[in-house]
Amino acid sequence: MGVEPYVDEAYYVGFKVGDQELGLDPNGHNAGMTGPVGSWHVNDIKKSLQLLFDAGARAQQEVKDVGGGKLIASVKDADNNIIGLIQSP
């Protein structure tokens, strides 16, 4: 991608490419992740999670503050696809 990470820690490596963010979780396998997880930026992570739960999704990772007020969470949909959510502070 030709850019250096803006965060490079043992728990997270983050890149900004234009208006997109690419985040790598080197410990994702501990949370049941077996491959890349696409994450959607949302304004209200709790409301967005509830909408996904109402549509049949199951919690994969509860809401977690990863620093500076940035919140992440993930669910598994009915087809066992993992969907990530990110709420910026």
C-alpha positions in Angstrom: 0.0 0.0 0.0 3.0 2.2 0.3 2.2 3.7 3.7 3.6 3.1 7.2 1.3 2.1 10.0 0.1 4.9 12.2 -0.2 2.4 15.1 2.2 -0.5 15.4 1.7 -2.3 18.7 1.6 -5.9 19.8 -2.2 -5.7 20.1 -3.0 -3.8 16.9 -1.4 -2.5 13.7 -3.3 0.3 11.9 -2.9 1.8 8.5 -4.7 4.8 6.9 -5.0 4.7 3.2 -7.0 7.7 1.9 -10.2 7.8 3.9 -10.0 4.0 4.6 -8.5 2.3 7.6 -7.0 -1.1 7.6 -6.4 -2.7 11.0 -4.6 -5.9 11.8 -5.2 -7.8 15.1 -2.2 -10.1 15.6 -4.2 -11.9 18.3 -7.4 -12.3 16.4 -7.2 -16.1 16.5 -7.7 -15.9 20.3 -11.1 -14.2 19.6 -12.2 -17.0 17.1 -11.1 -15.1 14.0 -9.8 -17.5 11.3 -9.2 -14.9 8.6 -9.7 -11.3 7.6 -12.7 -9.5 9.1 -14.3 -6.6 7.3 -15.4 -3.9 9.7 -17.9 -1.2 9.2 -17.6 2.3 10.6 -20.8 3.1 12.5 -22.0 6.2 14.5 -23.6 4.1 17.3 -22.1 0.7 17.9 -24.6 -0.5 20.4 -27.6 0.5 18.2 -25.9 -1.2 15.2 -25.2 -4.3 17.2 -28.9 -4.5 18.2 -30.0 -4.2 14.6 -27.7 -7.1 13.7 -28.9 -9.2 16.7 -32.5 -8.5 15.6 -31.6 -9.8 12.1 -30.3 -13.1 13.7 -26.6 -12.4 14.3 -24.8 -13.7 17.3 -22.1 -11.9 19.4 -18.5 -12.8 18.4 -16.7 -10.1 20.4 -18.4 -7.8 22.8 -17.9 -4.0 22.6 -14.3 -3.3 23.5 -12.5 0.1 23.8 -9.2 -0.3 22.0 -7.9 3.0 23.1 -8.7 6.7 22.8 -12.5 5.9 22.9 -12.4 3.8 19.7 -14.9 1.0 20.1 -14.9 -2.3 18.2 -17.2 -5.4 18.3 -18.0 -8.3 16.0 -20.9 -10.7 15.3 -21.5 -13.8 13.3 -24.3 -13.6 10.9 -26.7 -16.5 10.0 -24.1 -17.9 7.5 -21.3 -17.7 10.1 -19.6 -14.7 8.4 -17.9 -12.5 10.9 -18.8 -8.8 10.6 -16.8 -6.2 12.5 -18.0 -2.8 13.7 -15.9 0.3 14.6 -17.1 3.4 16.3 -14.7 6.3 16.4 -14.7 8.7 19.3 
